[in-house]
Amino acid sequence: MSLSGAALSLCATLPAALAGFGLLLAPWRPWSTRERLETAGAVPHADLSEITALIPARNEAALLPRSLAALTAQGRGLRVVVIDDQSEDGTAQIARRFPGVEVIAGTPLPAGWSGKLWALEQGLRTVRTPRVLLLDADIELAPGLLARLLERQRRHHLQLVSLMADLRRTSFWDKLLLPAFVYYFKLLYPFALSNAPRFKSIAAAAGGCVLVETEALRAIGAFASLRDALIDDCTLARRIKRAGMRTWIGLSRGAVSLRPYGTLRAIHDMVARSAFTQLGYSTPLLLLVTAIFAGVYWAPLGLLATSTGWLAALSLAALALGYVPTLRYYGLAPGWALLLPLTATLYLAMTWSSALRYFRGVRSQWKGRRYEAAA
């Protein structure tokens, strides 16, 4: 290879090298799984009378029996409210089988609201307790986890705490893509920075399990202030943090999503509903992300056989090494990290799919509802 060709190869490898080694050496450790909350040390049958749990549920009859059984066993005095969001599968009847669980019949979705936030807004009107648990209908909590979450909130004087649920991994596609979903989320919203009060513009929450002070929620305008947000969890955390309050997000194996994915199509639908929203519906930003992925993942693969192949291999190894802690946390072999370029390519394809859907006039679609793109 000529000197100019070697220089060109070196320049092409640099983005991957900077990304791989930069992530490993970043002081906020975006690859780490140290921000976590498990059930060790949980108090059995804790007093949870200061919490009202709100569960928005639309056609969740298949999952509610397990999630409600786990929730109602968390402790004493917990008030549980299920908001039946126009379900057609007997969701309300399933919820009423559990003693003490209240069911609210949700009203039709008003213009300008997302379905989940409208359901939560209706549920919030009935809350009289100082804390609110926002729990998705598919989340099963391990015994004592809610008490541990409450303890963390009290001890550290936090207004909002949330847990990234453990996504089920039952197929090849689940194992290939779902741990990476958490990994890329942590890269976009580094937990260490999100949890630090001084970084006002960086905040994150995982909407499946959020414990928030009722007063803090109402101080920012509650759900009406984010009524059309599709990434409502992070929007909520950002509003609370910018109001001078404190938030915390962590991982947990004790909050388990019961929702089965299993297929590439199912994971695509989950990701594509908000991927382009994450980019602010910006075409230039989409093209920039595509260029970054090309430089970080594709270029090193193409340069492995060149004179700078050693640097390309080291760059890919560094990227894989950063992914290993997430894989280990979820009980998967480190070898899955070798497939990270394929995983990244599939996520980029899902983001493009989300963008193409938006260009056709659909901002998002989920649970049988379509949210139109702005004209």
BARO-814865 format. One record per residue (C-alpha): residue number from 1; x, y, z. Coordinates in steps of 0.25 Angstrom, whole numbers. Example, Ala and Ser with C-alpha at 12.3 -4.5 7.8 and 13.67 -1.06 7.14 Angstrom:
2
+-----+-------+-------+-------+
: pos :     u :     v :     w :
+-----+-------+-------+-------+
:   1 :    49 :   -18 :    31 :
:   2 :    55 :    -4 :    29 :
+-----+-------+-------+-------+
***
This chain:
375
+-----+-------+-------+-------+
: pos :     u :     v :     w :
+-----+-------+-------+-------+
:   1 :     0 :     0 :     0 :
:   2 :     5 :    14 :    -3 :
:   3 :     8 :    24 :     7 :
:   4 :    -4 :    32 :     3 :
:   5 :   -13 :    20 :     4 :
:   6 :    -7 :    16 :    18 :
:   7 :   -10 :    30 :    22 :
:   8 :   -25 :    29 :    17 :
:   9 :   -27 :    16 :    24 :
:  10 :   -22 :    22 :    37 :
:  11 :   -31 :    34 :    36 :
:  12 :   -43 :    24 :    33 :
:  13 :   -40 :    16 :    45 :
:  14 :   -38 :    28 :    55 :
:  15 :   -53 :    30 :    57 :
:  16 :   -55 :    15 :    62 :
:  17 :   -42 :    17 :    71 :
:  18 :   -47 :    30 :    77 :
:  19 :   -61 :    24 :    80 :
:  20 :   -56 :    11 :    85 :
:  21 :   -45 :    16 :    94 :
:  22 :   -52 :    29 :    97 :
:  23 :   -64 :    21 :   103 :
:  24 :   -55 :    12 :   111 :
:  25 :   -47 :    24 :   117 :
:  26 :   -58 :    34 :   119 :
:  27 :   -59 :    38 :   134 :
:  28 :   -74 :    36 :   135 :
:  29 :   -72 :    21 :   130 :
:  30 :   -84 :    20 :   121 :
:  31 :   -81 :     5 :   119 :
:  32 :   -82 :     2 :   134 :
:  33 :   -94 :    -5 :   141 :
:  34 :   -90 :     1 :   155 :
:  35 :  -103 :     9 :   156 :
:  36 :  -113 :    -2 :   160 :
:  37 :  -123 :    -6 :   170 :
:  38 :  -126 :   -20 :   174 :
:  39 :  -135 :   -27 :   185 :
:  40 :  -123 :   -30 :   194 :
:  41 :  -126 :   -24 :   208 :
:  42 :  -141 :   -21 :   205 :
:  43 :  -151 :   -21 :   216 :
:  44 :  -162 :   -31 :   215 :
:  45 :  -176 :   -26 :   216 :
:  46 :  -171 :   -11 :   217 :
:  47 :  -181 :     0 :   220 :
:  48 :  -184 :     6 :   206 :
:  49 :  -196 :    14 :   210 :
:  50 :  -190 :    27 :   205 :
:  51 :  -190 :    21 :   190 :
:  52 :  -201 :    21 :   180 :
:  53 :  -198 :    12 :   168 :
:  54 :  -203 :    16 :   154 :
:  55 :  -204 :     6 :   144 :
:  56 :  -208 :    10 :   130 :
:  57 :  -213 :    -2 :   123 :
:  58 :  -218 :    -4 :   108 :
:  59 :  -221 :   -18 :   104 :
:  60 :  -212 :   -24 :   115 :
:  61 :  -221 :   -36 :   120 :
:  62 :  -210 :   -46 :   117 :
:  63 :  -199 :   -39 :   125 :
:  64 :  -207 :   -32 :   137 :
:  65 :  -209 :   -45 :   145 :
:  66 :  -194 :   -46 :   148 :
:  67 :  -191 :   -32 :   149 :
:  68 :  -202 :   -29 :   158 :
:  69 :  -199 :   -41 :   167 :
:  70 :  -185 :   -36 :   169 :
:  71 :  -189 :   -22 :   171 :
:  72 :  -200 :   -25 :   182 :
:  73 :  -190 :   -34 :   189 :
:  74 :  -180 :   -23 :   191 :
:  75 :  -184 :   -18 :   204 :
:  76 :  -195 :   -12 :   213 :
:  77 :  -204 :     0 :   210 :
:  78 :  -200 :     1 :   195 :
:  79 :  -212 :     7 :   187 :
:  80 :  -213 :     1 :   173 :
:  81 :  -220 :     8 :   162 :
:  82 :  -222 :     2 :   148 :
:  83 :  -226 :    11 :   137 :
:  84 :  -233 :     3 :   126 :
:  85 :  -229 :    11 :   113 :
:  86 :  -241 :     7 :   104 :
:  87 :  -237 :    -8 :   105 :
:  88 :  -244 :   -19 :    96 :
:  89 :  -239 :   -31 :   103 :
:  90 :  -244 :   -31 :   117 :
:  91 :  -233 :   -24 :   124 :
:  92 :  -242 :   -17 :   134 :
:  93 :  -249 :   -30 :   138 :
:  94 :  -235 :   -36 :   140 :
:  95 :  -231 :   -25 :   149 :
:  96 :  -244 :   -25 :   157 :
:  97 :  -240 :   -40 :   161 :
:  98 :  -230 :   -34 :   171 :
:  99 :  -235 :   -30 :   184 :
: 100 :  -233 :   -15 :   187 :
: 101 :  -229 :   -12 :   172 :
: 102 :  -237 :     0 :   167 :
: 103 :  -240 :     1 :   152 :
: 104 :  -243 :    14 :   145 :
: 105 :  -250 :    13 :   132 :
: 106 :  -242 :    22 :   123 :
: 107 :  -249 :    32 :   114 :
: 108 :  -246 :    34 :    99 :
: 109 :  -232 :    40 :    95 :
: 110 :  -233 :    55 :    93 :
: 111 :  -226 :    62 :    82 :
: 112 :  -211 :    65 :    85 :
: 113 :  -209 :    54 :    96 :
: 114 :  -202 :    41 :    95 :
: 115 :  -210 :    29 :   100 :
: 116 :  -201 :    26 :   112 :
: 117 :  -200 :    40 :   117 :
: 118 :  -215 :    42 :   116 :
: 119 :  -217 :    30 :   124 :
: 120 :  -208 :    34 :   135 :
: 121 :  -214 :    48 :   135 :
: 122 :  -227 :    42 :   138 :
: 123 :  -221 :    33 :   149 :
: 124 :  -214 :    45 :   155 :
: 125 :  -227 :    52 :   158 :
: 126 :  -230 :    41 :   169 :
: 127 :  -216 :    42 :   176 :
: 128 :  -216 :    47 :   190 :
: 129 :  -202 :    41 :   195 :
: 130 :  -189 :    48 :   195 :
: 131 :  -183 :    38 :   185 :
: 132 :  -187 :    32 :   172 :
: 133 :  -182 :    19 :   165 :
: 134 :  -183 :    20 :   150 :
: 135 :  -183 :     5 :   146 :
: 136 :  -185 :    -1 :   132 :
: 137 :  -195 :   -13 :   132 :
: 138 :  -184 :   -22 :   127 :
: 139 :  -174 :   -20 :   138 :
: 140 :  -173 :   -31 :   149 :
: 141 :  -166 :   -26 :   162 :
: 142 :  -158 :   -36 :   170 :
: 143 :  -162 :   -37 :   185 :
: 144 :  -157 :   -25 :   193 :
: 145 :  -152 :   -16 :   181 :
: 146 :  -162 :    -5 :   183 :
: 147 :  -158 :    -4 :   197 :
: 148 :  -143 :    -3 :   193 :
: 149 :  -147 :     8 :   183 :
: 150 :  -155 :    16 :   193 :
: 151 :  -143 :    15 :   203 :
: 152 :  -133 :    20 :   192 :
: 153 :  -143 :    32 :   189 :
: 154 :  -143 :    36 :   204 :
: 155 :  -129 :    34 :   207 :
: 156 :  -123 :    42 :   196 :
: 157 :  -135 :    52 :   196 :
: 158 :  -139 :    49 :   181 :
: 159 :  -151 :    54 :   175 :
: 160 :  -151 :    44 :   164 :
: 161 :  -145 :    30 :   164 :
: 162 :  -147 :    20 :   152 :
: 163 :  -142 :     6 :   148 :
: 164 :  -138 :     1 :   135 :
: 165 :  -146 :   -12 :   134 :
: 166 :  -139 :   -26 :   130 :
: 167 :  -144 :   -29 :   116 :
: 168 :  -148 :   -44 :   114 :
: 169 :  -138 :   -51 :   105 :
: 170 :  -144 :   -64 :    99 :
: 171 :  -139 :   -64 :    85 :
: 172 :  -126 :   -61 :    77 :
: 173 :  -132 :   -47 :    73 :
: 174 :  -135 :   -44 :    88 :
: 175 :  -121 :   -47 :    92 :
: 176 :  -115 :   -40 :    80 :
: 177 :  -123 :   -27 :    81 :
: 178 :  -129 :   -25 :    95 :
: 179 :  -116 :   -24 :   104 :
: 180 :  -111 :   -14 :    93 :
: 181 :  -124 :    -6 :    95 :
: 182 :  -120 :    -3 :   109 :
: 183 :  -106 :    -1 :   105 :
: 184 :  -109 :    10 :    95 :
: 185 :  -119 :    16 :   104 :
: 186 :  -107 :    18 :   114 :
: 187 :   -99 :    24 :   104 :
: 188 :  -109 :    34 :   100 :
: 189 :  -113 :    37 :   115 :
: 190 :  -100 :    33 :   123 :
: 191 :  -106 :    29 :   136 :
: 192 :   -95 :    36 :   144 :
: 193 :   -97 :    49 :   138 :
: 194 :  -112 :    48 :   138 :
: 195 :  -112 :    45 :   153 :
: 196 :  -102 :    57 :   156 :
: 197 :  -110 :    69 :   160 :
: 198 :  -100 :    79 :   153 :
: 199 :  -103 :    74 :   139 :
: 200 :  -117 :    80 :   138 :
: 201 :  -118 :    77 :   123 :
: 202 :  -115 :    62 :   124 :
: 203 :  -127 :    54 :   131 :
: 204 :  -133 :    41 :   128 :
: 205 :  -143 :    32 :   134 :
: 206 :  -149 :    18 :   129 :
: 207 :  -164 :    19 :   128 :
: 208 :  -167 :     5 :   132 :
: 209 :  -164 :     7 :   147 :
: 210 :  -163 :    22 :   152 :
: 211 :  -166 :    26 :   167 :
: 212 :  -168 :    41 :   167 :
: 213 :  -172 :    51 :   178 :
: 214 :  -186 :    55 :   175 :
: 215 :  -183 :    70 :   179 :
: 216 :  -171 :    70 :   169 :
: 217 :  -180 :    64 :   158 :
: 218 :  -191 :    74 :   160 :
: 219 :  -180 :    86 :   161 :
: 220 :  -176 :    83 :   147 :
: 221 :  -190 :    83 :   141 :
: 222 :  -192 :    68 :   143 :
: 223 :  -195 :    60 :   130 :
: 224 :  -202 :    71 :   123 :
: 225 :  -188 :    78 :   122 :
: 226 :  -183 :    66 :   114 :
: 227 :  -196 :    61 :   108 :
: 228 :  -191 :    59 :    93 :
: 229 :  -177 :    54 :    97 :
: 230 :  -174 :    40 :    91 :
: 231 :  -161 :    39 :   100 :
: 232 :  -169 :    43 :   112 :
: 233 :  -160 :    37 :   123 :
: 234 :  -148 :    45 :   119 :
: 235 :  -156 :    57 :   117 :
: 236 :  -162 :    56 :   131 :
: 237 :  -148 :    54 :   137 :
: 238 :  -143 :    66 :   129 :
: 239 :  -154 :    75 :   134 :
: 240 :  -152 :    71 :   148 :
: 241 :  -137 :    73 :   148 :
: 242 :  -138 :    86 :   141 :
: 243 :  -148 :    91 :   152 :
: 244 :  -136 :    89 :   162 :
: 245 :  -140 :    75 :   167 :
: 246 :  -132 :    62 :   167 :
: 247 :  -134 :    49 :   159 :
: 248 :  -127 :    36 :   159 :
: 249 :  -128 :    24 :   149 :
: 250 :  -122 :    11 :   150 :
: 251 :  -122 :    -4 :   145 :
: 252 :  -129 :   -15 :   152 :
: 253 :  -132 :   -30 :   150 :
: 254 :  -143 :   -29 :   160 :
: 255 :  -152 :   -21 :   150 :
: 256 :  -155 :   -31 :   139 :
: 257 :  -162 :   -27 :   126 :
: 258 :  -172 :   -39 :   123 :
: 259 :  -175 :   -34 :   109 :
: 260 :  -170 :   -44 :    99 :
: 261 :  -162 :   -40 :    87 :
: 262 :  -155 :   -52 :    81 :
: 263 :  -155 :   -47 :    67 :
: 264 :  -148 :   -37 :    59 :
: 265 :  -161 :   -30 :    55 :
: 266 :  -166 :   -29 :    69 :
: 267 :  -153 :   -22 :    73 :
: 268 :  -153 :   -13 :    61 :
: 269 :  -167 :    -8 :    65 :
: 270 :  -163 :    -5 :    79 :
: 271 :  -151 :     3 :    74 :
: 272 :  -156 :     9 :    62 :
: 273 :  -168 :    16 :    69 :
: 274 :  -159 :    26 :    76 :
: 275 :  -145 :    25 :    69 :
: 276 :  -146 :    37 :    60 :
: 277 :  -153 :    45 :    71 :
: 278 :  -140 :    43 :    79 :
: 279 :  -133 :    50 :    67 :
: 280 :  -143 :    62 :    68 :
: 281 :  -149 :    58 :    54 :
: 282 :  -136 :    64 :    48 :
: 283 :  -131 :    59 :    35 :
: 284 :  -117 :    65 :    36 :
: 285 :  -116 :    58 :    50 :
: 286 :  -120 :    45 :    44 :
: 287 :  -110 :    46 :    33 :
: 288 :   -99 :    50 :    43 :
: 289 :  -103 :    37 :    52 :
: 290 :  -102 :    29 :    39 :
: 291 :   -88 :    35 :    36 :
: 292 :   -84 :    32 :    51 :
: 293 :   -88 :    18 :    50 :
: 294 :   -81 :    16 :    37 :
: 295 :   -68 :    21 :    43 :
: 296 :   -69 :    14 :    56 :
: 297 :   -74 :     0 :    51 :
: 298 :   -73 :    -2 :    36 :
: 299 :   -60 :     5 :    33 :
: 300 :   -51 :    -3 :    43 :
: 301 :   -57 :   -16 :    37 :
: 302 :   -53 :   -12 :    23 :
: 303 :   -39 :    -8 :    27 :
: 304 :   -36 :   -21 :    35 :
: 305 :   -27 :   -26 :    23 :
: 306 :   -20 :   -13 :    21 :
: 307 :    -7 :    -8 :    27 :
: 308 :   -15 :    -1 :    38 :
: 309 :   -23 :   -14 :    41 :
: 310 :   -16 :   -15 :    55 :
: 311 :   -23 :    -2 :    59 :
: 312 :   -36 :    -6 :    53 :
: 313 :   -36 :   -19 :    61 :
: 314 :   -32 :   -11 :    73 :
: 315 :   -43 :    -1 :    71 :
: 316 :   -54 :   -12 :    69 :
: 317 :   -48 :   -19 :    81 :
: 318 :   -49 :    -7 :    90 :
: 319 :   -64 :    -5 :    85 :
: 320 :   -67 :   -19 :    89 :
: 321 :   -60 :   -18 :   102 :
: 322 :   -69 :    -7 :   106 :
: 323 :   -81 :   -15 :   103 :
: 324 :   -77 :   -27 :   111 :
: 325 :   -81 :   -22 :   125 :
: 326 :   -96 :   -20 :   120 :
: 327 :   -95 :   -34 :   114 :
: 328 :   -90 :   -40 :   127 :
: 329 :  -100 :   -32 :   135 :
: 330 :  -111 :   -39 :   127 :
: 331 :  -105 :   -53 :   128 :
: 332 :  -100 :   -54 :   114 :
: 333 :   -87 :   -59 :   109 :
: 334 :   -77 :   -48 :   105 :
: 335 :   -76 :   -54 :    91 :
: 336 :   -89 :   -47 :    87 :
: 337 :   -80 :   -34 :    87 :
: 338 :   -73 :   -39 :    74 :
: 339 :   -87 :   -37 :    67 :
: 340 :   -88 :   -22 :    72 :
: 341 :   -85 :   -17 :    57 :
: 342 :   -97 :   -25 :    53 :
: 343 :  -106 :   -21 :    65 :
: 344 :  -102 :    -6 :    62 :
: 345 :  -106 :    -8 :    47 :
: 346 :  -119 :   -13 :    51 :
: 347 :  -122 :    -2 :    60 :
: 348 :  -118 :     8 :    50 :
: 349 :  -128 :     1 :    40 :
: 350 :  -139 :     2 :    50 :
: 351 :  -136 :    17 :    52 :
: 352 :  -137 :    19 :    37 :
: 353 :  -150 :    11 :    37 :
: 354 :  -155 :    21 :    48 :
: 355 :  -151 :    33 :    39 :
: 356 :  -158 :    27 :    27 :
: 357 :  -170 :    25 :    35 :
: 358 :  -170 :    40 :    39 :
: 359 :  -167 :    45 :    25 :
: 360 :  -180 :    37 :    21 :
: 361 :  -188 :    45 :    31 :
: 362 :  -188 :    36 :    43 :
: 363 :  -180 :    41 :    55 :
: 364 :  -182 :    28 :    63 :
: 365 :  -191 :    16 :    64 :
: 366 :  -193 :     7 :    76 :
: 367 :  -204 :    -2 :    82 :
: 368 :  -213 :     1 :    70 :
: 369 :  -212 :    16 :    71 :
: 370 :  -205 :    25 :    60 :
: 371 :  -199 :    38 :    64 :
: 372 :  -199 :    47 :    52 :
: 373 :  -186 :    55 :    48 :
: 374 :  -187 :    70 :    49 :
: 375 :  -190 :    77 :    35 :
+-----+-------+-------+-------+
***
